[in-house]
């Protein structure tokens, strides 16, 4: 899944993998995804690219939401509560 020969940085590859898992329904809205350390083990990478991928997938227009800095939750961007909480 992660190609060290790819011109794309590892964090970018991870970002796309996480996005695909959301689109494919492997990670569902409201569901906790694997921890940073679990993702490191899953993809045999260090924590830095995992953190970067998660940070870039977090926020109003992306797939993830940090919760108390302990885990990341997949969010449903169409949910009215979410839209209110991000000021949409």
N, C-alpha and C positions, 0 to 999 in steps of 0.2 A: 504494500500500500504506500509506504513512504519510500521515495526513490532518492537516494543520496547523490545520484548522477543527474537528477533533474536540475534545470536552470532555476526552477522555482525554489525559494527558501523553504526549509522544513516547516516553519510555522504556517506558511501560506498553504502548503499541502494539507496540513492538519486542519486548518480552517475550512478548507473545501470538503474534507472527509466528514467533519462534524456537521457541516451544512447538509451534505447528502444524507447523513443518518437521520436528520430531522425531516428532510423532504421525503425520505423513504419510510418514515414512521417508526424507525427503530428507537428514536427518542421522541416521546410524546409530550404535548403541552402539559406542564405541571409536574413532569417527571424529573427526578434527580438524575443527572448524567454521572458517569464515573468521575472520581476525584482526579485532581491533577496527577497525583502519584500513580493512580490506576491507569490513566491515559499514557503516562510515561512508560509503564510496563507493557501496555498493549501495543505501543508503536516503537518500543525500544529507542526512545529519544530522551534527552535531558528535559528538565523542567522548564527551562527558559523558552523553548519554542512552543511548548504546551501552553504556558501562561500567555504568551503573545497571541496565539491562536484564539484562546478563550477571550482575552481582552478585546480583540478585534471583532468577535462575534457577539459582544455584549453591548446592549444599548437599545435605544428606541427603534432603530430600523433593522436590528439584527435578531438573531435567534435565541440568545441566552440572557439570563439575568442572574447577577450575583446575589446571593442571599447570606448575609452575615459573614461574608468572606470565608465561608466554610465549604460551600458547594455551589454548583451552578445549576439552575433550573431551566428547562426548555420552556419558553413562553409562547402563548398564542397571541399574535399581534392583533387579531381581530376581536379579542375579548374586550368588552366595554370597560371593565375595571382597569385593565392595562392601559387602555387609551387615556383614561382619566389620570392615571398615576404618572404618565409621561407627558401630560399636557397637550395631547392631541385634540 
